[in-house]
């Protein structure tokens, strides 16, 4: 699918993708917080948004869910924008080959290895503009809403549970404080990140967020420039190498689309110059990626010729 071929999103038979991907019934629902543990495993939705603003969705597209780790690319984008690119000096951009919440920093620098793991997201959330927790919360919610093209809200119960039950996040924040990497208090950093994870979206809103990155930082639905083209490029590049954690290499080989997974069952994809996509289905594989979401991404990549390297041939 060449970038100039408009209309592909609105004409594509997305309902068929949902039907075929729904047949993949493996995986387990995450149980790290009560709201995730109680998610309906049968819910499944997919949305596409072209860089021309065309929108298509299918399945349970009206269901709201928390962003969880799908917020990480957008926190990175806001941190890059608010620091004039200085966030790149504070967080690495290399894949780890380890779990998303590994208690590990770069040797010699004390930096988080990349912004897609929890340590990196704790730091990028702390780097957005704001003199205190409330100010950073408000900045993040405004920024995420601009990416989505609508006013988003926070599930306060999930935010509270994420904060209170995030022992490993507290450990990571204290470790970064001890290394001099994190300048705010550990509890402040965890509180801001927990609230960002608890922002609610549906698949269409998340697909618009992915499409905003794909369109070089301009929201294709509202026309608003959210971040610069350079920021969007940097974020999508790190999504490609680190967005699916220790499964990122396998993901890029098979799907070939920069993406970010989430323990809520959300997936956000960004195909530069073409479209953004989102999937939501709570059952996860052993690497924390939505089973049906992955299946849908495989189908979309093949049928719309979206593989970053497949298009070369």
Helices and strands as residue ranges (DSSP letters): H 8-11, H 14-21, H 34-37, E 45-50, E 55-59, E 65-66, G 68-71, H 72-82, G 86-89, H 118-127, H 133-148, E 153-154, H 156-165, H 167-179, H 186-197, E 199-201, H 203-214, H 229-242, G 245-247, H 248-254, E 258-261, E 266-271, E 275-280, H 291-303, G 310-312
